[in-house]
Amino acid sequence: MKSHSQGNKHIMALITFLALVPLVYFIPDFAGQFLPAIKWLNVMAAVGIIVPIMSYIIMPIASKLLSR
């Protein structure tokens, strides 16, 4: 028998995946327009943008929706 929290973990993983896909697809190209062609700098900028969006916008909204 599955517990309720185990189901929420799977749903949270799915939401995280679905939220990361467009961010990882679009943000590196967007950030790369404004930076020199240095790969590590582009990666650092993209991660520096994606992580706060996930941490402070997407995941709190997902947590609220799942707590209902």
C-alpha positions in Angstrom: 0.0 0.0 0.0 1.4 3.4 -1.0 1.5 6.2 1.4 0.2 9.6 0.5 3.7 11.2 0.8 5.2 8.6 -1.6 2.7 9.7 -4.3 3.5 13.3 -3.7 7.2 12.6 -4.2 6.5 11.2 -7.6 4.2 14.0 -8.6 6.8 16.6 -7.3 9.5 14.9 -9.4 7.3 15.1 -12.5 6.5 18.7 -11.9 10.2 19.5 -11.4 11.0 17.7 -14.6 8.3 19.5 -16.6 9.3 22.9 -15.1 13.0 22.3 -15.9 12.6 21.3 -19.5 11.6 24.7 -20.9 14.0 26.5 -18.6 16.9 24.4 -19.7 15.9 24.6 -23.3 15.4 28.4 -23.6 17.5 30.2 -20.9 21.0 29.1 -22.1 20.4 30.5 -25.5 18.9 33.6 -24.1 21.7 34.2 -21.7 24.3 33.4 -24.4 23.2 36.4 -26.4 24.5 38.7 -23.8 27.7 36.9 -22.9 30.9 36.2 -24.7 31.3 32.8 -26.3 32.9 31.2 -23.1 31.1 27.9 -22.4 31.6 27.8 -18.7 30.4 31.4 -18.3 27.3 30.6 -20.3 26.6 27.5 -18.1 27.2 29.4 -14.9 24.8 32.2 -16.0 22.1 29.7 -17.1 22.3 27.8 -13.9 22.3 31.1 -11.9 19.0 32.0 -13.6 17.4 28.6 -13.5 18.0 27.7 -9.9 16.4 30.8 -8.4 13.4 30.4 -10.7 12.9 26.9 -9.6 13.6 27.6 -5.9 11.6 30.7 -5.4 8.8 30.6 -8.0 8.1 27.1 -9.4 8.6 24.8 -6.3 6.6 27.0 -3.9 3.7 27.0 -6.3 4.0 23.3 -6.8 4.1 22.7 -3.1 1.0 24.7 -2.5 -0.8 22.9 -5.2 0.2 19.5 -3.9 -0.7 20.3 -0.3 -4.4 20.6 -1.2 
